[in-house]
């Protein structure tokens, strides 16, 4: 699916439709938004494939892909050897978790993954990806206490 077949939306309500800007321009738009805002990229018609990106400032970008309705959620990673969770992530305003550092990609890596996704509608196979259940994360309750995930 070429880039022209996708639309982009943000949590706060802004939406873009075809033709979309480049991956680098989309990341710049995300970087300019508040850290709680997420970018969702999906077909103009239908739900899949879908990518969700968030910017976490100095930590980097989280790139999450869903290639189809039965597919697991896969995240772009710098390494599949995960460190102890230490970076707080807000999950769509519904929960807070602490994730390992390897789940936060530098802009160049996020741009490479996003460009491939926009061109093909798939994860770039020569990059490293981890299923959402393949790394340890810590849930944080309303009072800021760690809870089992």
N, C-alpha and C positions, 0 to 999 in steps of 0.2 A: 504494500500500500504506500504510495508516494505521499510526500508531505502535504500535497494539495487535498488529500482525503481526510485530514485531521482537523480538529478544532481544539482550541486551548481555553481552559477556564481557570479562574482563580477563586479561592475560597471566598474572598470579599466580594465577588460578583462580576468582575470584569471578564469578558469573553472575547476571544479572537477567532476568526474563521479564515478559511483559505483565501489567498495563499499566505501561509505562515512565514514569518521571518526565519532566519537560519538558527541553528542550535545555539550558537554563541550569542545571538541577539536575544533569544528566549531566556537564556541563563542570565544575561544582563538585566532583563526585565524582572526576573525573579529576585535577583540580588538587590534591586532597588526597592523591593517591597518589604513589609515587616516580616520578621523571621517566622511568625505564626502562619503566614499565608502560604498556601501550597498551590502548585501548578498541576493541573490535570490535563493530559493530552489523550484524546480518544477520537475514534472515527466520527466524522460529521454525522454519519448514519450508523447507529449501533453502539455497542458498549466496549467491544474488544477489537484489536489489542488496545491496551491502555497503559500509560506511564504516569506516575505521580512523582513530582520532584519537590523537594523542600531545600531551603537554604539555611544553613546553620552557621553563618558568619565565618569566623576563623577556623571552624572545624571542617567546613566543606559542605558539599551537597549530598543529599540522600536521593538516589534514583531507584525507584521501585517499578517493576514491570509486571504486567498481567498479560500474557500473550493470548489467552483465550478463556472462555467461561469455566473450564475445568482445570485451568493451570494454577499452580501455586504462585504466590506472590514471591518474586525473586528480587533481591536487592544487589545493586552493583557494589562490589567490595574491592578494597585495595589488596587484601590478602585473605585467604581462607583459614589462616591461623589467627584466632580471635583472642584479643587481650581481655582483661577484666572490664566489664561495663563501667564507664565513667562519664559519658556525655548524656545529659538529659534531653529527651525528645518528647514533644507534645504531639500526640496522635489525634489530629483533627479536632482538638478541643474536647475529646472524650476521655483521654487517659494520658498519663505521663509515665514514661519508662526511661531507664538508663541503658544505653547501648554501648557496645565496644567501639573504639576509635576507627577500626577498619571499615565500618559501614559508611564513613563520611569521605566522599571522593573529592579530590582537588578539581578545580574547574576544568582543567584540560581533559581529565578522564571523564567527567560528567558530560562535557561537550562531545567527546568521541562517542559515548554510548547513546546520547540523545540524537546525534546526527544519523547514526545507523538506524535507530528506532524510527525516526521521521522518514527515512528512505525506504525501509523495509517492513516496518511494523513488528520487528522482532528484536530480541536482545542480540547484541554483537557477540557471536560465539567465542571469539578469542579473548574476550575480557572475562574477568572473574565475577561470578554471580553466586549468591547464597540464598537458599530458600528461607523464608521467614522463620521456619522452625529449626534452622541449623546453627543458631548462635544463642548464647546465654544473654538474657536481658532481665532487668529488674523492674518490676512494677512499683510505682510510687503512689501511695494513697493520698487523700485530700490533705492530710496533715503533714505531708512531706516525708512520711516514714516508708522505708522499703517494705515491699510485700512480695511474696512469691509470685512469679509470672503466671 
